[in-house]
Amino acid sequence: MSVFNEYARYYDLLYRDKNYRGEADYIHKLIREHRPGARTILNLGCGSGRHDQYLEELGYAITGVDLSEEMLSAAQNASINNNKREYIHGDIRSVRLDKTYDVVLSLFHVVSYLVTNNDLKSAFLTAKAHLKPEGLFIFDCWYGPGVLTDPPTLRVKELEDETISVTRIATPILYPNDNTVDVDYRISIRNKHDGEAKTLQETHRMRYLFIPEIVEYLSYAGLSPLFFSRWMETAPPNDTTWNLCVGAKR
Ligand SMILES: C[S@@+](CC[C@H](N)C(=O)[O-])C[C@H]1O[C@@H](n2cnc3c(N)ncnc32)[C@H](O)[C@@H]1O
């Protein structure tokens, strides 16, 4: 079952200011460098399809897979009458589409939602199973050295659109012996027209990763690491890096 339940309904508002276009451009650059000529993408944990929209504009045909029906229906609604994007309900630890792609992506910490070693190995096997020879796998995740140097703290985010105002309080609990963080999300939503208010709560368990274990699980799945960089940069990560970008080849 997906942890993205009711949270999904407010996802696009909560991440309204996230630079999806800039991120799609960054991915496009990496693809041109490491898999020139690529045309097809499988996006594992595509969510509401925000990267897909921009990647499609850059000329790619995209298949998105996600476990959350709510996130997928947002992606589907945004791509109605569109034949360069398709969305499929599935678990990235086990889904098999019987098709291969030039590139497999998994963006915005999807891999950090895989908290056990077996989950990680299974998802990497899924990536491998859907890659053409020489195909490229790119994902990002929480990076252990950065998380431990600057541990997560309580954060409050307030947003509104023409109908609702939303306050999200994120309270993290770090489990350093498990390399995980439980992020407790409490979300209060108020309808600006009738004043009706409700709150919801979800806990997202996240795993932070270290390069040697990533190398191990990639090689278990038959993938060779190509690069490790800071997300949205080309520089190597260091102990202030929270978000790691990883590239691997089949
Ligand atoms: C933080 S969101 C990122 C969504 C999207 N990639 C983006 O950049 O906006 C994490 C997504 O991973 C999906 N997810 C988590 N675990 C999954 C799994 N095992 N199989 C498929 N999707 C999963 C969630 O449903 C959610 O849509």
The ligand as a Gaussian input file, in Angstrom:
#p B3LYP/6-31G(d) Opt

LIG

0 1
 C        8.092000      12.335000      -3.162000
 S        7.050000      11.542000      -4.327000
 C        7.895000      11.855000      -5.852000
 C        6.957000      11.820000      -7.022000
 C        7.547000      12.319000      -8.340000
 N        8.659000      11.499000      -8.774000
 C        7.959000      13.774000      -8.226000
 O        9.128000      14.073000      -8.476000
 O        7.113000      14.602000      -7.918000
 C        7.390000       9.825000      -4.056000
 C        6.530000       8.942000      -4.961000
 O        7.003000       7.595000      -4.867000
 C        5.894000       6.740000      -4.916000
 N        6.312000       5.451000      -4.361000
 C        6.863000       5.200000      -3.148000
 N        7.118000       3.899000      -3.019000
 C        6.732000       3.307000      -4.198000
 C        6.749000       1.971000      -4.681000
 N        7.222000       0.963000      -3.929000
 N        6.268000       1.725000      -5.919000
 C        5.780000       2.738000      -6.696000
 N        5.739000       4.023000      -6.283000
 C        6.210000       4.299000      -5.047000
 C        4.837000       7.466000      -4.084000
 O        3.541000       6.973000      -4.331000
 C        5.046000       8.898000      -4.574000
 O        4.260000       9.200000      -5.698000

